[in-house]
């Protein structure tokens, strides 16, 4: 089990703002997004862009996202992504 310091450290490396900037700087969005804008279901992200986003999150949070966790419920908005990250042990 991870201790509180590890959890705090993990969450310090990612934020809604950091993900939104990543999406804008890497061409996934042509204009600024809101944290509740649909990413995949709207067609904004394709499967390759989604995989790049997942790798970005894994690198910043230092844990591996399981394939079965990559669902619209967990990854369709930046807010949902942050919620998913915060639920991880």
N, C-alpha and C positions, 0 to 999 in steps of 0.2 A: 504494500500500500504506500502511496506517495504521501510525504509529509506536507504540511501547510506551506512551507517555504518553497517546495518544488511546484506546488499548484500556483502559488502567487507568481513565481518566476515564469512559469509557462504562459500565464495570462498577460504578463507584462509585455510579451513579445508580439502580441497581436491585438488589434482593436478594429472596430468597425471602420474607422477612418483609414487605417493602414490597408485594409482590404479594398476599400473604395478607391484609394489612390493607386493601388496595384492594378486594379481593373482599368482605370483610366490611362495610366502610363503604359500599359501593355496592350493597348488597342482593343480591349474587350468592350469598351464604351467610348463613344465619340463625344459625349457630353457628361457632365457630372451626374452621378447617380445618388439616389437616396437609399438608405439601409433597407427599406422595405420594398424596393423595386424588384420585380421578378427577374431572375437571371436566365435560368434554363428554360422554364415553361414559356417565356415570352420570345424565345429564340435569340436573345441577346448573346448568350454563350452557346457555343457548340461543344461537342464532346472533347475536342482537343483543348480548347480553352479551359473547359472545366477541369481537365486533368492537370493542366498547368497551374490552375488556381489551387487545386488540392495539394500539389507538390509545394507550392508557396506556403500554404498553411502548415503542412507537415514540417517544413524546414524551420518555420518561425515558432511553432509550438512544441517541436521535438517529440512528436508521437506519430504513429502511423494510423492513418484513417483506413478502416476496414472497408472492402468493396461493398459489403452489404449495408453499410451506413450511408453510402452515397445515394440518397433519395431526395426527392423534391421536398419532403418534410424537413430534412436536415440542411439542404444546400440550395434551395431556390431563391433565397434572399440573403443578404449579408447579415441581417438580424438573426435569421435562422442558423446561419453558420456559426455566429458567435454563441448562440444558445447551445448548439451541438458541442462546441469546444468547451464551454463551461460545464457541461454534463460529464465530460470525460474524467475518469479517475486519474 
